[in-house]
Amino acid sequence: MNEDLHTKAFREGKRAGLAIAAVAGSAVAFVSLLGIEKAILAIVLAILARRGAAPKSHTRRLASVAIGLAMLYVAMFAVVMALFHDKLGELIRLLQQLG
């Protein structure tokens, strides 16, 4: 019985840690330029954190916030890339000339 309690607490702590890491990753994606990989990592971590979490737990809410933030960043990234794809090509060309 005591072992089951420890195992359950360990798993819940692991999920909470994943959820916190997912929120941090999705927030960091907004800080850096072209941070799409951080947003994708945050989504993956949040999905792992949500799996097996209780329906109305703090961990599940944190994971949902992380997914929301990361998806918002992905949508903004897609819009910016669609609007400024010509300027991105010019930027890459200019960076190649510098190097």
Backbone as JSON, one array per atom type, in Angstrom:
{
  "sequence": "MNEDLHTKAFREGKRAGLAIAAVAGSAVAFVSLLGIEKAILAIVLAILARRGAAPKSHTRRLASVAIGLAMLYVAMFAVVMALFHDKLGELIRLLQQLG",
  "N": [[0.82, -1.19, 0.0], [1.9, 1.28, 0.86], [3.96, 1.51, -0.99], [2.53, 1.84, -3.36], [1.43, 4.36, -2.93], [3.73, 5.96, -2.92], [4.63, 5.51, -5.53], [2.5, 6.56, -7.0], [2.64, 9.26, -6.16], [5.17, 9.9, -7.17], [4.73, 9.66, -9.94], [2.78, 11.66, -10.31], [4.25, 13.91, -9.57], [6.16, 13.86, -11.58], [4.56, 14.37, -13.83], [3.7, 16.96, -13.16], [6.15, 18.32, -13.23], [6.76, 18.07, -15.96], [4.66, 19.56, -17.01], [5.23, 22.13, -15.99], [7.69, 22.57, -17.24], [6.79, 22.61, -19.87], [5.18, 24.92, -19.92], [7.15, 26.85, -19.38], [8.78, 26.46, -21.64], [7.03, 27.19, -23.72], [6.66, 29.87, -23.13], [9.26, 30.85, -23.42], [9.57, 30.55, -26.14], [8.34, 32.78, -27.21], [10.14, 34.75, -26.64], [12.56, 34.39, -28.03], [13.79, 34.8, -31.38], [12.4, 33.16, -34.12], [11.59, 30.76, -32.73], [10.31, 28.29, -33.11], [10.89, 25.61, -32.71], [11.07, 25.4, -29.96], [8.44, 25.86, -29.21], [7.18, 23.63, -30.32], [8.41, 21.6, -28.83], [7.4, 22.3, -26.33], [4.68, 21.72, -26.7], [4.78, 18.95, -27.03], [5.82, 18.16, -24.5], [3.72, 19.06, -22.88], [1.61, 17.46, -23.73], [2.55, 14.98, -22.87], [2.5, 15.5, -20.13], [-0.22, 15.83, -19.64], [-1.24, 13.31, -20.11], [-2.67, 10.84, -18.31], [-3.11, 12.45, -16.11], [-5.23, 13.7, -13.51], [-8.64, 14.72, -14.19], [-9.36, 17.47, -13.37], [-7.03, 18.54, -12.36], [-4.21, 20.47, -11.14], [-1.94, 20.09, -12.66], [-2.96, 19.29, -15.14], [-4.26, 21.63, -15.91], [-2.05, 23.4, -16.12], [-0.69, 22.16, -18.22], [-2.56, 22.52, -20.25], [-2.52, 25.31, -20.48], [0.09, 25.62, -21.4], [-0.07, 24.3, -23.88], [-1.89, 25.99, -25.15], [-0.45, 28.48, -25.21], [1.78, 27.73, -26.75], [0.57, 26.92, -29.14], [-0.54, 29.35, -29.92], [1.81, 30.75, -30.44], [2.79, 29.21, -32.58], [0.8, 29.72, -34.49], [1.11, 32.5, -34.8], [3.73, 32.53, -35.79], [3.36, 31.22, -38.24], [1.72, 33.06, -39.56], [3.37, 35.35, -39.67], [5.5, 34.32, -41.19], [4.13, 33.82, -43.57], [3.37, 36.39, -44.33], [5.8, 37.78, -44.55], [7.55, 36.31, -46.2], [9.02, 36.93, -48.48], [10.79, 38.91, -47.62], [12.23, 37.42, -45.79], [13.67, 35.7, -47.43], [15.33, 37.59, -48.63], [16.75, 38.46, -46.37], [18.16, 36.12, -45.72], [19.78, 35.91, -48.0], [21.33, 38.26, -47.7], [22.63, 37.68, -45.29], [24.21, 35.55, -46.13], [25.96, 36.89, -47.79], [27.4, 38.34, -45.93], [28.79, 36.35, -44.63]],
  "CA": [[0.0, 0.0, 0.0], [2.78, 2.42, 0.95], [4.69, 1.58, -2.26], [1.61, 2.39, -4.35], [1.32, 5.79, -2.64], [4.97, 6.57, -3.39], [4.64, 5.44, -6.99], [1.5, 7.54, -7.48], [3.19, 10.59, -5.92], [6.26, 10.08, -8.12], [4.16, 9.9, -11.28], [2.13, 12.98, -10.32], [5.33, 14.89, -9.58], [6.76, 13.85, -12.92], [3.63, 15.08, -14.71], [3.76, 18.37, -12.8], [7.4, 18.83, -13.76], [6.62, 18.19, -17.41], [3.76, 20.68, -17.28], [5.97, 23.37, -15.73], [8.67, 22.71, -18.33], [6.06, 22.97, -21.08], [4.81, 26.34, -19.8], [8.38, 27.62, -19.55], [9.2, 26.37, -23.04], [6.14, 27.98, -24.59], [6.93, 31.28, -22.86], [10.57, 31.17, -24.01], [9.42, 30.62, -27.59], [7.98, 34.15, -27.56], [11.28, 35.64, -26.4], [13.59, 34.25, -29.06], [13.38, 34.89, -32.77], [12.29, 31.87, -34.79], [11.62, 29.74, -31.69], [9.27, 27.3, -33.39], [11.27, 24.31, -32.13], [10.72, 25.45, -28.53], [6.98, 25.73, -29.12], [6.85, 22.22, -30.59], [8.84, 20.86, -27.65], [6.44, 22.6, -25.26], [3.46, 20.97, -26.99], [5.05, 17.53, -26.73], [5.9, 18.02, -23.05], [2.39, 19.26, -22.32], [0.82, 16.26, -24.02], [3.04, 13.96, -21.94], [2.05, 15.85, -18.79], [-1.68, 15.63, -19.55], [-1.57, 11.89, -20.16], [-2.77, 10.2, -17.01], [-3.39, 13.41, -15.03], [-6.64, 13.77, -13.11], [-9.35, 15.67, -15.05], [-9.34, 18.89, -12.97], [-5.83, 18.76, -11.54], [-3.36, 21.62, -11.45], [-1.04, 19.66, -13.73], [-3.72, 19.31, -16.4], [-4.47, 23.05, -16.27], [-0.77, 23.92, -16.58], [-0.43, 21.59, -19.54], [-3.46, 23.18, -21.19], [-1.98, 26.65, -20.7], [1.28, 25.47, -22.24], [-0.51, 24.0, -25.24], [-2.47, 27.21, -25.7], [0.61, 29.43, -25.53], [2.6, 27.22, -27.85], [-0.23, 26.97, -30.38], [-0.61, 30.76, -30.28], [3.08, 31.09, -31.07], [2.86, 28.54, -33.89], [-0.08, 30.46, -35.39], [1.76, 33.78, -35.1], [4.88, 32.22, -36.62], [2.86, 30.92, -39.58], [1.23, 34.32, -40.16], [4.54, 36.19, -39.97], [6.23, 33.72, -42.32], [3.34, 34.0, -44.79], [3.37, 37.8, -44.71], [7.13, 38.3, -44.81], [8.43, 35.29, -46.78], [9.95, 37.56, -49.43], [11.83, 39.58, -46.84], [13.06, 36.38, -45.19], [14.61, 35.29, -48.47], [16.32, 38.67, -48.77], [17.58, 38.4, -45.18], [19.07, 34.98, -45.86], [20.75, 36.27, -49.02], [22.24, 39.25, -47.12], [23.47, 36.99, -44.3], [25.19, 34.77, -46.87], [26.98, 37.81, -48.28], [28.25, 38.7, -44.8], [29.62, 35.21, -44.22]],
  "C": [[0.87, 1.26, 0.0], [3.57, 2.62, -0.35], [3.8, 2.18, -3.35], [1.47, 3.9, -4.17], [2.56, 6.52, -3.14], [5.03, 6.59, -4.92], [3.68, 6.46, -7.58], [2.03, 8.96, -7.31], [4.33, 10.9, -6.9], [5.72, 10.41, -9.51], [3.49, 11.26, -11.36], [3.17, 14.09, -10.31], [6.01, 14.99, -10.93], [5.87, 14.61, -13.9], [3.65, 16.58, -14.43], [5.03, 19.02, -13.34], [7.36, 19.02, -15.27], [5.74, 19.38, -17.77], [4.46, 22.02, -17.07], [7.01, 23.61, -16.82], [7.98, 23.13, -19.63], [5.64, 24.44, -21.05], [6.05, 27.22, -20.0], [8.85, 27.61, -21.0], [8.33, 27.19, -23.97], [6.34, 29.47, -24.35], [8.26, 31.72, -23.48], [10.48, 31.28, -25.53], [9.07, 32.03, -28.04], [9.18, 35.09, -27.45], [12.29, 35.58, -27.55], [12.99, 34.34, -30.46], [13.41, 33.5, -33.39], [12.39, 30.72, -33.79], [10.59, 28.65, -31.89], [9.61, 25.95, -32.78], [10.95, 24.27, -30.64], [9.22, 25.28, -28.33], [6.56, 24.28, -29.36], [7.25, 21.34, -29.41], [7.86, 21.08, -26.49], [5.13, 21.83, -25.47], [3.65, 19.5, -26.65], [5.11, 17.29, -25.22], [4.52, 18.14, -22.4], [1.5, 18.05, -22.57], [1.26, 15.12, -23.1], [2.55, 14.23, -20.52], [0.56, 15.59, -18.61], [-2.05, 14.16, -19.5], [-1.55, 11.31, -18.76], [-3.07, 11.14, -15.86], [-4.89, 13.4, -14.74], [-7.34, 14.88, -13.9], [-9.26, 17.13, -14.64], [-8.13, 19.23, -12.11], [-5.07, 20.0, -12.01], [-2.42, 21.3, -12.62], [-1.74, 19.74, -15.09], [-3.96, 20.75, -16.86], [-3.18, 23.68, -16.77], [-0.44, 23.43, -17.98], [-1.31, 22.25, -20.6], [-3.0, 24.6, -21.5], [-0.77, 26.59, -21.63], [0.91, 25.18, -23.69], [-1.1, 25.24, -25.9], [-1.43, 28.23, -26.1], [1.44, 28.99, -26.73], [1.85, 27.26, -29.17], [-0.4, 28.42, -30.85], [0.68, 31.19, -30.97], [3.2, 30.46, -32.45], [1.99, 29.29, -34.9], [0.55, 31.8, -35.78], [2.96, 33.57, -36.02], [4.44, 31.98, -38.07], [2.39, 32.19, -40.29], [2.4, 35.2, -40.56], [5.32, 35.63, -41.15], [5.46, 33.89, -43.63], [3.39, 35.45, -45.26], [4.74, 38.29, -45.16], [8.07, 37.27, -45.44], [9.42, 35.89, -47.78], [11.1, 38.26, -48.71], [12.76, 38.57, -46.14], [14.09, 35.88, -46.19], [15.71, 36.32, -48.67], [17.27, 38.68, -47.57], [18.59, 37.27, -45.27], [20.16, 35.28, -46.88], [21.78, 37.27, -48.46], [23.17, 38.62, -46.08], [24.54, 36.13, -44.98], [26.3, 35.66, -47.39], [27.93, 38.24, -47.16], [29.24, 37.6, -44.46], [30.57, 34.82, -45.24]]
}
